[in-house]
Amino acid sequence: MNSFLKIRPSNLLRSTNSQSRCLSPSDQTLLTSIFSAYERTCIVTRKNACQYFPSKPHTSIHTIFNEYSDRHRSLIEYLKLIPEFCKLSINDKACLLRNHFGETVIINESPNSPDRSEDFLLALKNVYGNELSMNLWRSIDSLQKYGRDPIILKLLLIIRSLSYGTNRHYNEIDLDRIYDDSKCIFAGQNIYVELLWKYILSRLPSERDAVKFFNQLILDVLFMMRVIFAIEDVIYSSPDEIDKMEPLMQSMWSRSNTKTI
């Protein structure tokens, strides 16, 4: 996408003229805090454990998710450092984490997958088959380009995690669709959507470029959501695989929604 060729370098610790024009001092402080929070949680976990995910070409669904469990814990710690997420009730936090699990996995891991492309693609084919794995690979590839920027995917993680909707393949009405304070969740999401828009404006030469960039980001997210629905259909058709997952990973799936093969 042409906008990626025009995007300007960013220094979160020093305000450029364009950033000063689009971002207030409080915006700059918030962006720096978001970057720092991610470094102290998700990045530290990757450095202390395995830098790339997956570390080998898995042949079963549960082993992929079990390997991811430590990284998901660090993602939860990252979100707990976000004030708008932290002040929610325990029930709302749990519902948000479950309802956007697939999205957060893909967004969180997309920037790191190209370095282990062979093992990653082989693992996907082993568990999801050729067609679905290639769609997932295309979705990951579409998000990788945003990883060139230090902040965009970090903001996207927050925005999607603070969505009071759901992107899960539910076959029935589920209590996870009911929140204690949906207005508070929506208000928090609005803060970071606006911040993302202002950040994109500060990084691109014109508003027209920013609109194109933002539009492409939305299209890439919508494609990712479509792929996630297909993946969850496969996983819910394999209840034995969910049973073999570690407790944290099991908690991300609605057990009443599993199918008997």
N, C-alpha and C positions, 0 to 999 in steps of 0.2 A: 504494500500500500504506500502510495507516494508520501503520505503524511509522516511515515516513519523515517523517510529520508530527510525530512525537514525539521524533525524534532530537535530542539536545542539541548545541549548538555545542561545538567541540573546540579547545583551545589546547594543542598538543603541548609547548609550552615551560613551561606552568604547570599543575600538577596540581590538579584539582577534587576535591571530597570523594568523588564517585562513582568517579573515576579512581583515587584513592588506595585506595579499598576494593577495586577489582577488579584494578588493575594495580600491580605492584611497581615500585620505583624502576628496577630493571634493565629491566623491560618498557617503562617510559616512555622510557628511554634508547634502547632498541632501536627503538621507534616513531619517535623523532626522527631516528635514524640512517637509517632506511628512507626517511623523507620527504626528508631532505637528499640522500641518494644519488640518488633519482629526480629531484630538482630539478637536480642537477649533471650529469645524463646526458640523460635523455629530454626534460626541459623546455628545457634549453639548446639541444639540437638543434632543437627546434621553433621556438625564438625566432630561431636563426641561419639556419634554412632557411625552409620554408613552415610557417606555424602550423597550417594545416588540411590534412587528408588525405582524399580526393585534392584536388589543386589545380585539377583540370579534369575534365570528363566524359570519361574514357578510353573507348576503343572496343575495347581488347584486353586480355587477361589479363596479358601480360608487361609492358605499360607501367604497369599499376597496381602490380605487385610491384616493378618497377624503381624507381618513385618511392618506394616504402616502404623500400627497402634501407638508406638512411641512418638512418632511424628504428629499423630493426631492429638496426643496429650499436649504436646508443645503448642499446637495451634489453638487448643482450648486456653492454654495459659496466655497466649497472645491476645485472644479476644477478651479475657478477663482484665487485661490492662486498658481496654477501651472503655471509658467512663459510661457511655450510653448502653453498652452491653452489660457492664458490671452492675449497674443499679437496677437491672431487671430482677424479677422474682426467680427463684430456683426453677420453678416450673417453666417459665418462659425461656430461660436459658437452655434448659434441656430440650424443649420443643424446637427451638431454633437450630440447635446443633443437629438434631435428628432430621429435621425437615430439609436441611440444606447440606447434608453429609456428602453426597456425591459431587456436588458443585465445589465444595471447599477442598475436597481431595484433588480434583483436577486442577483447580486454580493454583493451589499451593504447590503442586508438583510439576506443573507444566514447564517452568523455566529450567528445571534440572534434567529433564528427560533426554535431551539430545545427546548428552555425553555418554549415555548408556543405551543408545537407540537399539542396538541389536538384541540385548537381553530383554529390554522393555517390550519391544515389538513381539519377540518370541513368546514372552510370558502372556501377553494379551491374546495372541493367537491360540496358545495352549488352553486358555480358560474360556474365551469368548467366541472362538471361531474366526475365520478370515474376514468375513464381511463386517461384522460388528467391531472387530479389533481395528480394522482399517478406518472405519468411521470415527472411532475413539482416537486413533492416531491423528487423523485430520483435525479433530477438535483440539487436541493438545498442540498440534503444530500451529493452529490459528492463534493460540494464546501465547505461544513462546515468544512471539515478536514483542509483546508487551513487557516481557521480562527484561528487555534491554534497558528499560527505565527503572530507577530504584524504588518507585513509589506506587505506580498504577495498579499492579496486581495486589499490593497490600491494601489499598483502598477498596478494590473490588471485593476482596475477601470480607471486609467489614460490611460493605453495602449488601452483599448477598446474605451474609449471616444475620443482618438486621432486617430481613424481609419477612413480613408476617404472613406471606403466602407460603406455599409448599411446592417443592419440586420432587416429590416422591411418587412412586408408582403404587398408589393405594387403590385397592379394589373395593373399599368400603369407607364409610364415614369414620374417621378416627379422631380421638380426643386430642391428638397432636395438632389439629387444625384450630383448636380453641386456646386463645391466649388470655392471660390475666389482664394485660394492659396493651392492647394492640395499638392504641394511639401513641403510647410512649415508644414502642418499637418503630412505628412509622416516622415519628419525629426524629428519632436517632438516625434512621436511614437517610432522611432528607438532609441532615447536616453533612453526611459524607458524600452524597450524590452532588450536592452543591460544591463541596470542596474538590471533588474529582473534576467537575466541570471547570472550576476556576484554575485548577492546577494544569489541566490540558490547555486552557487558554494561555497560560503563562509560558507554556513550552512550545507553542506553535506560532508561526508568523502572522496568522490572521484568524478571525472568527470563522471564516469559511472553512479553513483547514481544520479547525477545532470541531466544527459540526460534522465534517466528513469522518474525522477520527472517531468521534463519539458514536456516530451511526454504525461504523464498522465494528466497534467494540460491542454494541448491543447485538448486532447480527451474529457475532462470534459466540456471545453468551447464549443466545437462543438456540444456536446449533448444538452447543454443548448440552443444553437442557434436553434436547431431543434425544441425543445419544444416551444420556443418563437414564431416561425412561426405558430404553431398550436394554441397557445393562441390568437395571433393577429387575426387569422381567425375568432375565436369565437367573439372577441370584435368588429371587423369591421362588423360582421353580426348583431350587436346590436346597431345601431346608436342612439337609444333613451337613452341608457346607457351613451354614450359619451356626449350627450346633457346635462345630469345631473351632469357631472363632473365639478369641479371647474375650473376656467379659465386656471390656469397653467397646469392642467392635460389635459384639452381639447386641449391645444396648442401642446401636444405631439403626436396628432393623425391627420392624413391627412383626412379632412372631405370629400374631393372628392373621397376618396377610400372606403367610407362606402357603405354598401349594403342595399337595401330595401328588407325586409323580405316578 
